[in-house]
Amino acid sequence: MQNLFAYHIGALVPNPLDPRAFTSRSPQKVNGSKEVHIFSVGTLHGRTLVIYTTKKEADSVFHIVEPVFDKITERPKASSSLVPSMLSRRNKSSWFRAYRDFSLLGECYDVIFLKAKIVALCSTGFEVLELIGMKRVNIPQSDKNLAPIAQRCKSCRPLGMFRCSNDEFLLCYDEFGVHVNKNGAISRAGVIEWEGKANRVALHAPYILLFNTSFIEIRKFDTGQLSQIFPGTEIQCVWDGRGAGSIATASTEGTVNREPLVHAVMNLEKLPDVPARGITQHVFELVPVLPAPT
């Protein structure tokens, strides 16, 4: 069973100037008794929110909580021997308060934060939601002139959504990418076909990275042109750059940002004449080494 816990950062990485300040803080369980399937953290309307999902029959139930920073940063109080430990734990203030709950039909794979909306990547497609008023739109919008593309979108798994400009987004599926306008209608007649079937997608402008267990496919974000194939064994994306300001919006202007935004891991091949000691994994950062070709 998967649970979601919150740890105080000071308990994991103690402040060298005050190393004992929060090391005694115990983690807090965020979810209730039901298993957590996915979670995401982001900022919406100036508020930091945590969204996690549980299952209820065929529905995905979304639970949104908001951190209570005053409680999180509150220094732990010295325990009193006169107060039973069970009573102390029961009266302990939570680090999070409930913000909103809602449900969607089908399985949810991920949640992305945009500037004023969230996007749930579900088995039904990309569900764009406004939490204020709970307006919901499924994209891409149906278009009889582009029916084959729309039908294909329904049969593939959504992986990510990235802003190309003020008026256009790139929707990434496990087999291809398609552009839509700000209203959710398909904006280009063609699709971008991936070389393999992706299981994760990440953005490091001006590149988009598609992860397959056997290789990483690196493409120009604005054109979809293939730039590089990075081979490996059992490759997994462990951080897609979320929280670094690149996951929802891509800026292709100016120089290439060479700060490491995307991290991955892969198995290393066994070296000849070296005794096997189990599986060895290599964790690495992906950073552009040259300006993007024009």
Secondary structure as UniProt FT lines:
FT   STRAND          5..6
FT   HELIX           9..12
FT   TURN            16..17
FT   TURN            19..20
FT   TURN            23..24
FT   STRAND          28..29
FT   STRAND          39..44
FT   TURN            45..46
FT   STRAND          47..56
FT   TURN            57..58
FT   STRAND          59..67
FT   HELIX           69..72
FT   TURN            81..82
FT   HELIX           85..90
FT   STRAND          96..105
FT   STRAND          108..113
FT   STRAND          118..122
FT   TURN            123..124
FT   STRAND          125..130
FT   TURN            131..134
FT   STRAND          135..139
FT   HELIX           144..146
FT   HELIX           147..155
FT   STRAND          158..163
FT   STRAND          168..173
FT   STRAND          176..181
FT   TURN            182..183
FT   STRAND          192..193
FT   STRAND          200..204
FT   TURN            205..206
FT   STRAND          207..211
FT   STRAND          215..220
FT   TURN            221..223
FT   STRAND          226..231
FT   STRAND          233..239
FT   TURN            242..245
FT   STRAND          262..267
FT   TURN            272..273
FT   STRAND          281..286
//
